Amino acid sequence: MAIKLPGSGYAVVRCRDHVVVATFKDFPEFDRALTYRRGDTISFMPLQPEEIVGTPTLFTQMLERAGYLVSQV
């Protein structure tokens, strides 16, 4: 099955059916980044070394393990 790749830049290909699901022009030159996808376009936002990314559940668990009592608001 032939894959229709963009003429330049990068493509994300779904292995299951070899479909290009997203494209982007430049690959990030930083160590850590959040990746966003809107339709078939991907973008990156760099993260600083001190930045932490997590879900509300993660932060709740961190607080509980540190001994805090977390209540619902």
N, CA, C and O atoms as CSV, one atom per row, in Angstrom:
chain,resi,resn,atom,element,x,y,z
A,1,MET,N,N,0.846,-1.184,0.000
A,1,MET,CA,C,0.000,0.000,0.000
A,1,MET,C,C,0.890,1.245,0.000
A,1,MET,O,O,1.724,1.399,0.892
A,2,ALA,N,N,0.733,2.114,-0.958
A,2,ALA,CA,C,1.532,3.332,-1.056
A,2,ALA,C,C,0.989,4.395,-0.107
A,2,ALA,O,O,-0.222,4.582,0.015
A,3,ILE,N,N,1.904,5.082,0.557
A,3,ILE,CA,C,1.540,6.151,1.475
A,3,ILE,C,C,1.762,7.481,0.769
A,3,ILE,O,O,2.824,7.701,0.187
A,4,LYS,N,N,0.775,8.370,0.813
A,4,LYS,CA,C,0.906,9.706,0.226
A,4,LYS,C,C,1.552,10.611,1.267
A,4,LYS,O,O,0.890,11.087,2.188
A,5,LEU,N,N,2.865,10.844,1.108
A,5,LEU,CA,C,3.613,11.663,2.050
A,5,LEU,C,C,3.725,13.095,1.543
A,5,LEU,O,O,3.696,13.337,0.336
A,6,PRO,N,N,3.853,14.054,2.478
A,6,PRO,CA,C,4.024,15.442,2.045
A,6,PRO,C,C,5.367,15.617,1.334
A,6,PRO,O,O,6.293,14.832,1.539
A,7,GLY,N,N,5.463,16.647,0.503
A,7,GLY,CA,C,6.690,16.907,-0.234
A,7,GLY,C,C,7.831,17.392,0.639
A,7,GLY,O,O,8.996,17.255,0.265
A,8,SER,N,N,7.514,17.960,1.803
A,8,SER,CA,C,8.540,18.412,2.738
A,8,SER,C,C,7.997,18.303,4.149
A,8,SER,O,O,6.797,18.110,4.348
A,9,GLY,N,N,8.870,18.427,5.117
A,9,GLY,CA,C,8.462,18.346,6.512
A,9,GLY,C,C,8.395,16.913,6.997
A,9,GLY,O,O,9.166,16.063,6.551
A,10,TYR,N,N,7.472,16.641,7.913
A,10,TYR,CA,C,7.359,15.349,8.573
A,10,TYR,C,C,5.917,14.867,8.530
A,10,TYR,O,O,4.988,15.657,8.362
A,11,ALA,N,N,5.742,13.562,8.684
A,11,ALA,CA,C,4.407,12.972,8.714
A,11,ALA,C,C,4.334,11.943,9.833
A,11,ALA,O,O,5.302,11.233,10.105
A,12,VAL,N,N,3.174,11.872,10.478
A,12,VAL,CA,C,2.889,10.822,11.456
A,12,VAL,C,C,2.025,9.797,10.732
A,12,VAL,O,O,0.943,10.118,10.239
A,13,VAL,N,N,2.513,8.562,10.675
A,13,VAL,CA,C,1.818,7.500,9.950
A,13,VAL,C,C,1.281,6.479,10.944
A,13,VAL,O,O,2.027,5.969,11.781
A,14,ARG,N,N,-0.011,6.182,10.852
A,14,ARG,CA,C,-0.621,5.157,11.705
A,14,ARG,C,C,-0.198,3.794,11.168
A,14,ARG,O,O,-0.475,3.461,10.016
A,15,CYS,N,N,0.470,3.014,11.999
A,15,CYS,CA,C,1.039,1.729,11.577
A,15,CYS,C,C,-0.023,0.739,11.112
A,15,CYS,O,O,0.206,-0.007,10.160
A,16,ARG,N,N,-1.167,0.722,11.761
A,16,ARG,CA,C,-2.208,-0.252,11.464
A,16,ARG,C,C,-2.615,-0.262,9.998
A,16,ARG,O,O,-2.742,-1.324,9.389
A,17,ASP,N,N,-2.819,0.929,9.431
A,17,ASP,CA,C,-3.310,0.994,8.055
A,17,ASP,C,C,-2.478,1.907,7.151
A,17,ASP,O,O,-2.870,2.196,6.020
A,18,HIS,N,N,-1.344,2.350,7.652
A,18,HIS,CA,C,-0.415,3.187,6.882
A,18,HIS,C,C,-1.037,4.490,6.384
A,18,HIS,O,O,-0.736,4.943,5.280
A,19,VAL,N,N,-1.894,5.083,7.189
A,19,VAL,CA,C,-2.525,6.353,6.840
A,19,VAL,C,C,-1.756,7.487,7.509
A,19,VAL,O,O,-1.405,7.393,8.686
A,20,VAL,N,N,-1.492,8.558,6.760
A,20,VAL,CA,C,-0.879,9.753,7.342
A,20,VAL,C,C,-1.960,10.460,8.156
A,20,VAL,O,O,-2.946,10.942,7.599
A,21,VAL,N,N,-1.773,10.520,9.470
A,21,VAL,CA,C,-2.786,11.126,10.334
A,21,VAL,C,C,-2.458,12.570,10.685
A,21,VAL,O,O,-3.336,13.311,11.127
A,22,ALA,N,N,-1.205,12.980,10.495
A,22,ALA,CA,C,-0.830,14.357,10.794
A,22,ALA,C,C,0.481,14.699,10.100
A,22,ALA,O,O,1.286,13.825,9.781
A,23,THR,N,N,0.670,15.994,9.876
A,23,THR,CA,C,1.919,16.477,9.285
A,23,THR,C,C,2.410,17.678,10.080
A,23,THR,O,O,1.625,18.357,10.742
A,24,PHE,N,N,3.695,17.934,10.015
A,24,PHE,CA,C,4.246,19.140,10.615
A,24,PHE,C,C,5.497,19.543,9.858
A,24,PHE,O,O,6.169,18.708,9.253
A,25,LYS,N,N,5.807,20.853,9.899
A,25,LYS,CA,C,6.887,21.389,9.076
A,25,LYS,C,C,8.262,21.189,9.689
A,25,LYS,O,O,9.199,20.799,8.994
A,26,ASP,N,N,8.393,21.452,10.980
A,26,ASP,CA,C,9.700,21.403,11.632
A,26,ASP,C,C,9.654,20.491,12.836
A,26,ASP,O,O,8.656,20.436,13.554
A,27,PHE,N,N,10.757,19.766,13.054
A,27,PHE,CA,C,10.857,18.927,14.241
A,27,PHE,C,C,11.454,19.774,15.354
A,27,PHE,O,O,12.415,20.504,15.112
A,28,PRO,N,N,10.912,19.699,16.572
A,28,PRO,CA,C,11.392,20.567,17.645
A,28,PRO,C,C,12.861,20.303,17.983
A,28,PRO,O,O,13.323,19.162,17.964
A,29,GLU,N,N,13.577,21.375,18.291
A,29,GLU,CA,C,14.985,21.266,18.649
A,29,GLU,C,C,15.181,21.410,20.153
A,29,GLU,O,O,16.244,21.846,20.596
A,30,PHE,N,N,14.184,21.055,20.936
A,30,PHE,CA,C,14.301,21.125,22.383
A,30,PHE,C,C,14.092,19.737,22.958
A,30,PHE,O,O,13.560,18.847,22.294
A,31,ASP,N,N,14.526,19.559,24.224
A,31,ASP,CA,C,14.496,18.235,24.850
A,31,ASP,C,C,13.086,17.761,25.191
A,31,ASP,O,O,12.779,16.577,25.050
A,32,ARG,N,N,12.226,18.680,25.640
A,32,ARG,CA,C,10.886,18.303,26.083
A,32,ARG,C,C,9.868,19.241,25.458
A,32,ARG,O,O,10.103,20.442,25.326
A,33,ALA,N,N,8.724,18.666,25.072
A,33,ALA,CA,C,7.680,19.491,24.469
A,33,ALA,C,C,6.329,18.819,24.636
A,33,ALA,O,O,6.225,17.593,24.678
A,34,LEU,N,N,5.297,19.647,24.730
A,34,LEU,CA,C,3.929,19.151,24.624
A,34,LEU,C,C,3.590,19.109,23.145
A,34,LEU,O,O,3.959,20.006,22.387
A,35,THR,N,N,2.897,18.079,22.748
A,35,THR,CA,C,2.504,17.928,21.356
A,35,THR,C,C,1.000,18.131,21.249
A,35,THR,O,O,0.228,17.526,21.992
A,36,TYR,N,N,0.593,18.982,20.325
A,36,TYR,CA,C,-0.814,19.250,20.090
A,36,TYR,C,C,-1.176,18.816,18.679
A,36,TYR,O,O,-0.389,18.970,17.746
A,37,ARG,N,N,-2.366,18.278,18.540
A,37,ARG,CA,C,-2.851,17.888,17.217
A,37,ARG,C,C,-4.202,18.531,16.978
A,37,ARG,O,O,-5.112,18.394,17.796
A,38,ARG,N,N,-4.339,19.229,15.870
A,38,ARG,CA,C,-5.619,19.800,15.449
A,38,ARG,C,C,-5.850,19.333,14.023
A,38,ARG,O,O,-5.190,19.789,13.089
A,39,GLY,N,N,-6.796,18.420,13.871
A,39,GLY,CA,C,-7.028,17.834,12.552
A,39,GLY,C,C,-5.807,17.053,12.110
A,39,GLY,O,O,-5.379,16.114,12.781
A,40,ASP,N,N,-5.249,17.446,10.979
A,40,ASP,CA,C,-4.075,16.727,10.487
A,40,ASP,C,C,-2.780,17.517,10.689
A,40,ASP,O,O,-1.761,17.210,10.072
A,41,THR,N,N,-2.822,18.539,11.558
A,41,THR,CA,C,-1.635,19.352,11.822
A,41,THR,C,C,-1.168,19.156,13.258
A,41,THR,O,O,-1.976,19.146,14.187
A,42,ILE,N,N,0.142,18.999,13.434
A,42,ILE,CA,C,0.745,18.842,14.757
A,42,ILE,C,C,1.586,20.066,15.058
A,42,ILE,O,O,2.269,20.588,14.177
A,43,SER,N,N,1.539,20.530,16.309
A,43,SER,CA,C,2.418,21.612,16.746
A,43,SER,C,C,3.030,21.230,18.087
A,43,SER,O,O,2.534,20.341,18.780
A,44,PHE,N,N,4.104,21.909,18.438
A,44,PHE,CA,C,4.842,21.601,19.657
A,44,PHE,C,C,4.987,22.860,20.502
A,44,PHE,O,O,5.153,23.958,19.971
A,45,MET,N,N,4.922,22.693,21.831
A,45,MET,CA,C,5.180,23.784,22.754
A,45,MET,C,C,6.299,23.336,23.686
A,45,MET,O,O,6.143,22.352,24.409
A,46,PRO,N,N,7.433,24.049,23.678
A,46,PRO,CA,C,8.550,23.623,24.517
A,46,PRO,C,C,8.212,23.724,26.000
A,46,PRO,O,O,7.451,24.597,26.418
A,47,LEU,N,N,8.787,22.819,26.786
A,47,LEU,CA,C,8.642,22.836,28.238
A,47,LEU,C,C,9.973,23.228,28.862
A,47,LEU,O,O,11.035,22.783,28.427
A,48,GLN,N,N,9.898,24.062,29.883
A,48,GLN,CA,C,11.092,24.435,30.632
A,48,GLN,C,C,11.455,23.297,31.583
A,48,GLN,O,O,10.588,22.506,31.953
A,49,PRO,N,N,12.731,23.201,31.986
A,49,PRO,CA,C,13.157,22.098,32.862
A,49,PRO,C,C,12.342,21.990,34.155
A,49,PRO,O,O,12.124,20.887,34.658
A,50,GLU,N,N,11.891,23.133,34.697
A,50,GLU,CA,C,11.163,23.104,35.968
A,50,GLU,C,C,9.666,22.861,35.796
A,50,GLU,O,O,8.961,22.709,36.794
A,51,GLU,N,N,9.167,22.821,34.590
A,51,GLU,CA,C,7.739,22.641,34.361
A,51,GLU,C,C,7.339,21.173,34.486
A,51,GLU,O,O,8.041,20.277,34.017
A,52,ILE,N,N,6.186,20.950,35.132
A,52,ILE,CA,C,5.637,19.615,35.330
A,52,ILE,C,C,4.289,19.554,34.617
A,52,ILE,O,O,3.488,20.485,34.707
A,53,VAL,N,N,4.050,18.474,33.923
A,53,VAL,CA,C,2.776,18.274,33.237
A,53,VAL,C,C,2.101,17.062,33.855
A,53,VAL,O,O,2.718,16.005,33.990
A,54,GLY,N,N,0.841,17.209,34.228
A,54,GLY,CA,C,0.127,16.081,34.807
A,54,GLY,C,C,-1.361,16.343,34.870
A,54,GLY,O,O,-1.831,17.453,34.620
A,55,THR,N,N,-2.081,15.305,35.206
A,55,THR,CA,C,-3.531,15.394,35.333
A,55,THR,C,C,-3.892,15.843,36.746
A,55,THR,O,O,-3.060,15.761,37.649
A,56,PRO,N,N,-5.113,16.312,36.947
A,56,PRO,CA,C,-5.538,16.639,38.309
A,56,PRO,C,C,-5.387,15.446,39.259
A,56,PRO,O,O,-5.052,15.629,40.429
A,57,THR,N,N,-5.631,14.238,38.770
A,57,THR,CA,C,-5.466,13.039,39.605
A,57,THR,C,C,-4.029,12.897,40.071
A,57,THR,O,O,-3.788,12.560,41.231
A,58,LEU,N,N,-3.074,13.145,39.194
A,58,LEU,CA,C,-1.662,13.064,39.573
A,58,LEU,C,C,-1.353,14.037,40.700
A,58,LEU,O,O,-0.720,13.660,41.686
A,59,PHE,N,N,-1.794,15.289,40.564
A,59,PHE,CA,C,-1.494,16.287,41.582
A,59,PHE,C,C,-2.194,15.966,42.900
A,59,PHE,O,O,-1.633,16.203,43.970
A,60,THR,N,N,-3.403,15.433,42.837
A,60,THR,CA,C,-4.096,15.006,44.054
A,60,THR,C,C,-3.313,13.908,44.752
A,60,THR,O,O,-3.128,13.960,45.968
A,61,GLN,N,N,-2.854,12.922,44.008
A,61,GLN,CA,C,-2.076,11.823,44.588
A,61,GLN,C,C,-0.768,12.327,45.187
A,61,GLN,O,O,-0.347,11.850,46.242
A,62,MET,N,N,-0.125,13.279,44.533
A,62,MET,CA,C,1.122,13.840,45.071
A,62,MET,C,C,0.869,14.523,46.409
A,62,MET,O,O,1.638,14.350,47.355
A,63,LEU,N,N,-0.215,15.303,46.488
A,63,LEU,CA,C,-0.549,15.982,47.737
A,63,LEU,C,C,-0.877,14.982,48.838
A,63,LEU,O,O,-0.433,15.148,49.974
A,64,GLU,N,N,-1.653,13.942,48.516
A,64,GLU,CA,C,-2.013,12.935,49.515
A,64,GLU,C,C,-0.779,12.203,50.022
A,64,GLU,O,O,-0.658,11.957,51.222
A,65,ARG,N,N,0.140,11.851,49.127
A,65,ARG,CA,C,1.365,11.158,49.541
A,65,ARG,C,C,2.261,12.056,50.387
A,65,ARG,O,O,3.066,11.569,51.181
A,66,ALA,N,N,2.119,13.374,50.213
A,66,ALA,CA,C,2.894,14.312,51.023
A,66,ALA,C,C,2.224,14.565,52.371
A,66,ALA,O,O,2.751,15.317,53.191
A,67,GLY,N,N,1.059,13.940,52.608
A,67,GLY,CA,C,0.401,14.051,53.900
A,67,GLY,C,C,-0.745,15.035,53.959
A,67,GLY,O,O,-1.322,15.230,55.029
A,68,TYR,N,N,-1.092,15.656,52.861
A,68,TYR,CA,C,-2.198,16.608,52.850
A,68,TYR,C,C,-3.522,15.872,52.700
A,68,TYR,O,O,-3.594,14.819,52.066
A,69,LEU,N,N,-4.570,16.441,53.293
A,69,LEU,CA,C,-5.922,15.930,53.124
A,69,LEU,C,C,-6.571,16.745,52.008
A,69,LEU,O,O,-6.771,17.951,52.150
A,70,VAL,N,N,-6.892,16.098,50.921
A,70,VAL,CA,C,-7.461,16.786,49.760
A,70,VAL,C,C,-8.963,16.553,49.759
A,70,VAL,O,O,-9.423,15.411,49.797
A,71,SER,N,N,-9.730,17.646,49.715
A,71,SER,CA,C,-11.190,17.518,49.712
A,71,SER,C,C,-11.752,18.044,48.398
A,71,SER,O,O,-11.133,18.872,47.729
A,72,GLN,N,N,-12.929,17.553,48.040
A,72,GLN,CA,C,-13.625,18.016,46.843
A,72,GLN,C,C,-14.217,19.389,47.117
A,72,GLN,O,O,-14.665,19.654,48.233
A,73,VAL,N,N,-14.228,20.258,46.129
A,73,VAL,CA,C,-14.818,21.591,46.302
A,73,VAL,C,C,-16.113,21.657,45.545
A,73,VAL,O,O,-16.780,22.692,45.552
